[in-house]
Amino acid sequence: MDVDPLPWLRWVRRLQGISQAGLTWTENEFDRDRYEQVRDVAAEIVAGVAGLPAQAVADAFVLDAGHPTPKVDVRGAVLRADRQILLVREESDGLWTLPGGWADPGDAPSVTIAREVREESGYVVRAARLVAVHERDRRNPVPLPYAVYKLFFLCELLDDRPLSDPDHEIAELGWFDPLNPPPLSVGRVVADQLAMVARHHADPTLPTEFD
């Protein structure tokens, strides 16, 4: 399933990318001023269309320094022997998703996903196999002002009981049929992605999928 980002979002990302790269590499103060103006225009577009405070959007753009690159989101698929998959329900939208979140600088992806699963579910796991690398725009609706790569890992359950409660961002957790999931937080995971990890769990010989 490919999801085409909205035209205005593509324009914003291009403007922000031009601004961010220019501010990273230019040594000319006049050019720096122009690139900052381009960044401000991108922020005003997001604020106007999405109804967000322009200054808050501009501040978020300022924090994303250096050469523009996609952010990285990691998701852990934990399946039991009965092929039920672990999902968590987010407090923010009341919908279900695979445990996971943004990768942290300095951590290996396998370390990040094991920590995210432990924090969001209480279960101790280890990353067993990288299933897929997806460009978020191609598959997940709910637009974001920045590009994202999504890494999906199959995770091995090291203890069949959670060792702690979920963190404050998670309302509850449960085990579900991956082909018949509860209402999903589709900005984080879609039904096709759950079906994908279920296929890889059933057949370990399948190669890693990527966009």
GIBEL-V228378 format. One record per residue. N is the residue number from 0. PSI is psi in radians with two decimals (* if undefined). OMEGA is omega in degrees with one decimal (* if undefined). Layout:
n->N psi->PSI omega->OMEGA
n->N psi->PSI omega->OMEGA
//
This chain:
n->0 psi->2.08 omega->177.9
n->1 psi->2.32 omega->179.3
n->2 psi->2.00 omega->-179.2
n->3 psi->2.15 omega->179.0
n->4 psi->2.69 omega->-178.8
n->5 psi->2.57 omega->-178.6
n->6 psi->-0.78 omega->-178.4
n->7 psi->-0.55 omega->179.7
n->8 psi->-0.68 omega->175.5
n->9 psi->-0.73 omega->-179.7
n->10 psi->-0.75 omega->178.8
n->11 psi->-0.81 omega->-178.5
n->12 psi->-0.65 omega->177.7
n->13 psi->-0.77 omega->178.5
n->14 psi->-0.80 omega->-179.8
n->15 psi->-0.68 omega->178.7
n->16 psi->-0.74 omega->177.5
n->17 psi->-0.80 omega->-179.8
n->18 psi->-0.84 omega->-175.4
n->19 psi->-0.76 omega->178.1
n->20 psi->-0.74 omega->-179.8
n->21 psi->-0.77 omega->179.6
n->22 psi->-0.47 omega->179.0
n->23 psi->-0.67 omega->-168.7
n->24 psi->-0.35 omega->-175.4
n->25 psi->2.57 omega->173.3
n->26 psi->0.10 omega->-177.6
n->27 psi->2.15 omega->-176.4
n->28 psi->-0.57 omega->178.0
n->29 psi->-0.73 omega->176.5
n->30 psi->-0.67 omega->178.9
n->31 psi->-0.75 omega->178.4
n->32 psi->-0.72 omega->179.7
n->33 psi->-0.72 omega->179.5
n->34 psi->-0.62 omega->175.9
n->35 psi->-0.63 omega->176.6
n->36 psi->-0.69 omega->176.7
n->37 psi->-0.74 omega->177.9
n->38 psi->-0.72 omega->-179.7
n->39 psi->-0.65 omega->177.4
n->40 psi->-0.75 omega->178.0
n->41 psi->-0.74 omega->179.1
n->42 psi->-0.68 omega->179.4
n->43 psi->-0.63 omega->177.6
n->44 psi->-0.84 omega->179.3
n->45 psi->-0.79 omega->-178.9
n->46 psi->-0.73 omega->-177.7
n->47 psi->-0.70 omega->-177.0
n->48 psi->-0.74 omega->-174.6
n->49 psi->-0.11 omega->179.5
n->50 psi->0.58 omega->-179.8
n->51 psi->2.75 omega->176.6
n->52 psi->2.22 omega->-176.3
n->53 psi->-0.68 omega->-178.0
n->54 psi->-0.67 omega->179.2
n->55 psi->-0.71 omega->177.9
n->56 psi->-0.78 omega->179.5
n->57 psi->-0.71 omega->178.9
n->58 psi->-0.68 omega->178.3
n->59 psi->-0.68 omega->177.7
n->60 psi->-0.68 omega->-179.8
n->61 psi->-0.66 omega->-178.3
n->62 psi->-0.42 omega->-178.9
n->63 psi->1.46 omega->-174.6
n->64 psi->3.00 omega->-179.3
n->65 psi->-3.07 omega->179.1
n->66 psi->2.32 omega->-176.9
n->67 psi->2.20 omega->176.8
n->68 psi->2.80 omega->177.4
n->69 psi->2.61 omega->168.5
n->70 psi->2.86 omega->-177.5
n->71 psi->2.16 omega->177.3
n->72 psi->2.24 omega->179.2
n->73 psi->2.45 omega->179.5
n->74 psi->2.37 omega->-178.1
n->75 psi->2.17 omega->177.0
n->76 psi->1.97 omega->-180.0
n->77 psi->2.02 omega->-179.5
n->78 psi->2.42 omega->177.5
n->79 psi->3.08 omega->178.7
n->80 psi->-0.50 omega->178.3
n->81 psi->0.13 omega->176.3
n->82 psi->0.29 omega->170.6
n->83 psi->2.50 omega->-175.8
n->84 psi->2.52 omega->179.8
n->85 psi->2.18 omega->175.5
n->86 psi->2.66 omega->176.8
n->87 psi->2.57 omega->179.9
n->88 psi->2.13 omega->-175.9
n->89 psi->2.38 omega->172.8
n->90 psi->-0.58 omega->-171.6
n->91 psi->-0.67 omega->-178.1
n->92 psi->-0.06 omega->178.8
n->93 psi->0.26 omega->-177.1
n->94 psi->2.94 omega->-170.6
n->95 psi->2.64 omega->-179.8
n->96 psi->2.93 omega->166.7
n->97 psi->2.52 omega->173.8
n->98 psi->2.55 omega->177.8
n->99 psi->-3.01 omega->-179.4
n->100 psi->-2.85 omega->-177.8
n->101 psi->2.44 omega->173.4
n->102 psi->2.51 omega->179.9
n->103 psi->2.39 omega->174.6
n->104 psi->2.43 omega->178.4
n->105 psi->-0.23 omega->178.3
n->106 psi->2.43 omega->171.5
n->107 psi->2.59 omega->178.7
n->108 psi->-0.66 omega->-179.9
n->109 psi->-0.63 omega->177.3
n->110 psi->-0.74 omega->-179.4
n->111 psi->-0.81 omega->-175.0
n->112 psi->-0.61 omega->176.6
n->113 psi->-0.70 omega->178.8
n->114 psi->-0.77 omega->-179.1
n->115 psi->-0.77 omega->179.3
n->116 psi->-0.76 omega->-179.9
n->117 psi->-0.79 omega->-177.4
n->118 psi->-0.68 omega->-173.2
n->119 psi->-0.33 omega->-176.9
n->120 psi->-0.38 omega->-174.6
n->121 psi->-0.19 omega->-179.2
n->122 psi->2.49 omega->176.3
n->123 psi->2.17 omega->-177.8
n->124 psi->2.96 omega->168.0
n->125 psi->2.57 omega->177.4
n->126 psi->2.14 omega->-177.2
n->127 psi->-0.60 omega->-175.4
n->128 psi->2.43 omega->173.4
n->129 psi->2.07 omega->-176.5
n->130 psi->-0.75 omega->-172.9
n->131 psi->2.66 omega->168.5
n->132 psi->1.99 omega->-176.7
n->133 psi->2.53 omega->166.4
n->134 psi->2.14 omega->-171.1
n->135 psi->-0.73 omega->-175.6
n->136 psi->-0.51 omega->-175.1
n->137 psi->-0.34 omega->-170.1
n->138 psi->-0.46 omega->-173.4
n->139 psi->2.06 omega->174.6
n->140 psi->-3.03 omega->-172.7
n->141 psi->1.63 omega->-172.5
n->142 psi->2.60 omega->173.0
n->143 psi->2.68 omega->-178.9
n->144 psi->-0.03 omega->-179.8
n->145 psi->2.79 omega->179.2
n->146 psi->2.63 omega->-176.8
n->147 psi->2.36 omega->165.8
n->148 psi->2.35 omega->-180.0
n->149 psi->2.20 omega->178.2
n->150 psi->2.16 omega->179.5
n->151 psi->2.15 omega->179.3
n->152 psi->2.41 omega->162.6
n->153 psi->2.29 omega->-176.6
n->154 psi->2.45 omega->177.7
n->155 psi->2.27 omega->178.7
n->156 psi->2.08 omega->-176.5
n->157 psi->-0.29 omega->177.1
n->158 psi->2.32 omega->-175.3
n->159 psi->0.05 omega->176.1
n->160 psi->2.43 omega->176.5
n->161 psi->2.48 omega->-178.7
n->162 psi->-0.11 omega->179.2
n->163 psi->2.97 omega->176.3
n->164 psi->2.72 omega->174.3
n->165 psi->2.73 omega->178.9
n->166 psi->3.14 omega->-171.6
n->167 psi->-0.27 omega->-179.6
n->168 psi->-0.16 omega->-174.7
n->169 psi->2.22 omega->-179.8
n->170 psi->-0.69 omega->179.6
n->171 psi->2.98 omega->176.2
n->172 psi->2.86 omega->-179.9
n->173 psi->2.93 omega->178.4
n->174 psi->2.30 omega->-172.0
n->175 psi->2.80 omega->168.8
n->176 psi->2.08 omega->-177.4
n->177 psi->-0.33 omega->178.5
n->178 psi->-0.07 omega->177.9
n->179 psi->1.13 omega->-173.2
n->180 psi->2.89 omega->171.2
n->181 psi->3.10 omega->-179.9
n->182 psi->2.21 omega->-171.6
n->183 psi->2.59 omega->170.2
n->184 psi->1.53 omega->-165.0
n->185 psi->-0.26 omega->171.6
n->186 psi->-0.36 omega->179.8
n->187 psi->-0.74 omega->180.0
n->188 psi->2.52 omega->177.1
n->189 psi->2.91 omega->-175.7
n->190 psi->-0.67 omega->179.6
n->191 psi->-0.58 omega->179.9
n->192 psi->-0.61 omega->173.8
n->193 psi->-0.74 omega->177.5
n->194 psi->-0.64 omega->179.3
n->195 psi->-0.86 omega->-178.2
n->196 psi->-0.55 omega->176.3
n->197 psi->-0.69 omega->177.2
n->198 psi->-0.76 omega->-178.0
n->199 psi->-0.56 omega->175.5
n->200 psi->-0.68 omega->-178.9
n->201 psi->-0.49 omega->-176.8
n->202 psi->1.63 omega->-177.7
n->203 psi->-0.19 omega->-178.8
n->204 psi->-0.14 omega->-179.5
n->205 psi->2.42 omega->-179.9
n->206 psi->2.83 omega->175.5
n->207 psi->2.36 omega->178.0
n->208 psi->2.53 omega->179.2
n->209 psi->2.70 omega->177.6
n->210 psi->* omega->*
//
